[in-house]
Amino acid sequence: MSELRNFDRMFRLDGKVALITGGSRGLGLHTATAFLLAGAKKVFITARQAGGPQGIDQAVEKLNALPRIQGSAVGVAANVSNEGEIVRLVEHVRKEEGKLDLLVANAGATWGSKFEDAPDQSSVKILDLNVRGVFLLAQKFAPLLEAAGTRQDPSRIILVSSTAGINVPHVGESGTIMYSVSKAAAHHLARNLAIELGPRNITTNTVAPGFFPSKLANGLIEKLGGREELDDANPRKRLGEPEDIAGVMVYLCSPAGNYINGNDISVDGGMVLSSGRYSKL
């Protein structure tokens, strides 16, 4: 028989302080929900806007109404492609908690167009948020993450990338070349951070989702033939569901993921292995 220490807490986040960028909807909101249900003490979520149907306020209200949670959600409006606003965000967390256990860089931007029509400003926006802003988040939050991490229980950084950073998913009329490039950069950024920050008791990993129905993805899903066609093309015969992203996020941030560092996890049912399926655009 093997002695597995604290196995009953293996997938728990009790007492943890987390920050999730882009946490007011979609994958970020799924993650925030999972963290609170797994016992997190406080989950900060950020987005550009506080009000409105996709803003922070409505998300915080829903999160704090979850049954049987011990922690709470807090919303902070911030543009995480801007260094000054990232510094302000760090100070907010420092004043409230003095540490950060879990940093999930989920906010992202995309652009779809013909190769010839893509304006330079779209590339600036994508790279600023998806790459430069993620580096700045890791850099500025590193002291708070280091304050929380130990050799046996490191702090965690998770970069939410995309399977678009692994294959060439969309070219032609709705090409997403610079988005794909930015996500490939995020993968390699995570590998660099894993080596740089690992000795400081901070692990870094990448989660690369495939298609999850969301405001960001729904338009492209329709252009690719709709939900039924994409379900049928996937080896698992369905697109992603909230529980799929919740499970991998809790795994990586819980004691079960203590020794995982510098890895990419595709959450797409195996679709990334079907090379070229989406390049028909």
N, C-alpha and C positions, 0 to 999 in steps of 0.2 A: 504494500500500500504506500502511496505517495502522500506526503504531508503538504497539503495546499493551504497556505496561510490565508486566513480571512476570505475564504472562497465566497461566503455569503455577501461580501461587499465588492466582489470582483467587478461588477458592472454598475457601481454606484458612484455618484458625484457629490456625496454629502459634504456640505461646508464649502464647496468650491465657488469661486468668484469668476464669472465668465464675461467676455465681451464679444458680441457678434455684430460685425458690420453688415449693413443691408439686412437687418434682422426684423424688419416690419412686415415682410411677406415672403412667399415662396420658400426656398430652401433654408433661408435664414430663420424664418419663423418656425419651420419644422424643427430646426436645431434648437432654438430657444425653448420650445415646448418640451422637447426631449430632455434637455438639461434640467429644467425645473422638475419634471416628473421623476428624474433620476436623483433628485435631492440637492441640487445646487442651491447655495445660499442666496446668491444674487446674480442676475443675468442682465447686463447692460446691453441694450440694442441701439444701434444707430441707423439713421437714414437722413436724407437731406431735409425732408419735410416732417414737421410734427403733426399737422392736421391732415384731413382728407381721408378717403377710403383706403389709401395705401400708406398712410403716414404712421409715425411712431405711436401716437396717442391711442389709436384704435387697437394696435397690436398689444401695447402694454395692458390695456383694459382686458383684453381677451386672455392674456397670459396670467394675469393676477387673479382671474376668475377660475383658473384650472382647479379641479377638486383635489384635495388632500396634498397640496404642495406645502412645503415648509419655508421655501424661499420666496423671492419676489423679483419682478422685472422692473427695470428702470430705463426710460428712454432718454437719449441724448441726441439732439439734432446736430449733425456734423457732416461736412463734405470730406471724406477720407482720401481724396486726391490732393488735398491742400495741407501743406506742412503745418501752418499756423493752427488750423482746426484740429489736426491730429495732436499737436502739443496741448491744446486746450482740453481735448478729450482725455489725454493722459492725466492731466492735473485734476480733472473731475473724478476719475477713478482713484487717484492717489488720495484725494481729500476724503472720499467716502469710505475707502476700504484699505488703502495703504499697500495693496498687493493686487496681483492678477494671476489667477491659476491657468485660465484657458482663454486664448485669443483665436477667434475664428474670423479670418479675412474672407468674407463672403461677397461683399459688394462688388459689382462688376458692370462693365459697359460693353455693348456690342454695336455692330454696324453691318448692315447688309446692302450690297449694291453690286453692279457690274464693276469689274476691275478698273475700267476707264473712268468711271464716275465717282470713285471714292475720293472725297475731299481730304486734304491734309488735316483739317481740323478734327475729322473723325479719328484719325490715327493718334493725334495728340490726346484726345479724350480717352481713348481706349488704353493707351500705354500709361497715361498718368494715373488712372484708377486701378487698372489690372496688374500693373507691374511696379511702377515707381511708388505709388501710394501704399502698396503692400509692403515693400521694402521699408518705407518710412514707419509704418505701423509696427513692424518687428523691431526696428531700431529704437524707436521712442518708448515702446512698452517693455523693452528688454530688462531694464532695471526692476520694474514691478514684477515681471515674470520670474526673474532671478530671486527676488525676495521671497517668492512663494515656493519655489522648487527645491527638492532635495534629491539625493542620489537614488533613493528608493521610490520617490514619488515626484517625478519631474513636472514642471509646468509644460503646457502644450501650446504649440502654434499649429493651426490647421489652415492651409490655403485651399480655398474652394476653387478648383480649376474647371476643367471640362475635358471630355474625351476629344474635343476639338484640338487640344494641345498634344494629342498623340497621333491622330490620323489627319487626313485632309478631307474635311467633311463637306464643305460647301464652296463651289466655285460657280461661275456663270452669272446669271441674272441676279441672284441673291447671295453672291459670294461674301464670305466672312474671313478674308485672308488675314487682316491685321488682328482680328479677334483671336483667330487660331494661333497666330504668332505670339500674341500676348499670353495665351494660356500655356504654350510651350515654354515661354520664359518663366512663368510662375512655377512650373514643374522644376526647372533647374534652379530657380531661386530657393525653393524649399530644400533641395539637396545641399546647396551651399550653406543655408541657415542651419541645417541639421549638424553639419560639421563645425560650424562657427560657434553655435550656441549649445551644442550637446554637453561640452565640459562645464557649462554654467547651469546644468540641470534644467535645460529647456529642450524638448524634442520638437521637431518640425516634420509634418507630413502633408501630403497632398491628397485631397479627395476630388476625383474627376467624375462628375455625374454625366450621364447621357441625357436623354430626353425625359424630363419631368414636366407634365403639364403645368404651365404657369403663365403669367402675363408676358414674361420675356420670351417664352418658347412657343406659345400657342400659334402665333402668326406663321412661324416657320413650319410647325407641324402641319398646318393646313396646306402650305405650299408644297410640302413633300407628299401629299396624298391623303392627309387626314389621320386621325387616331387609329382607325381600324387597319389601314394599310401598314402603319408603323408597328402596331401591335403584332401583326402577322409576320413582319420581317425580323422581329427580334427573336433570338434563340429562346427567350423565356416567354414569348408570345404576349408581352405586355410592356407598357412604359413604366417609368419609375413612380413609386407611391411614397407618401410622406414617411411611412415606417422604414422604408429602405434607407433613406438618408439619416433618419433618427438613429437607426441601429449602428451604422458605421461611425457616426459622430460620438455616440456614447462609448462605443468600444475604444476608439482612439484616445478619448479623454479620461477614461476610467482606469483603475489599476490593471485591468486586462491588457491595456495598451502601453504599459510603462516602458517596455523595451523596444517599441516600434519607433524607428527614427530614420527619416530620409526616404520614406517609401511613398509610392503612388498607388492609390486604390481606385480602380475604375468601378463606378456604381451604375452599370448600364445593362445588366443582364447578359453581357458577353457580346453586345452589338459592335463594340470597337474592333473585334476580331474579323468582322465582315467588311473588310477593307473596300472602300470606294462606294458603298451603298448609297451615300447621300450626295455623291459628287455629280449627280445628274443635273443639278441646278447650274 
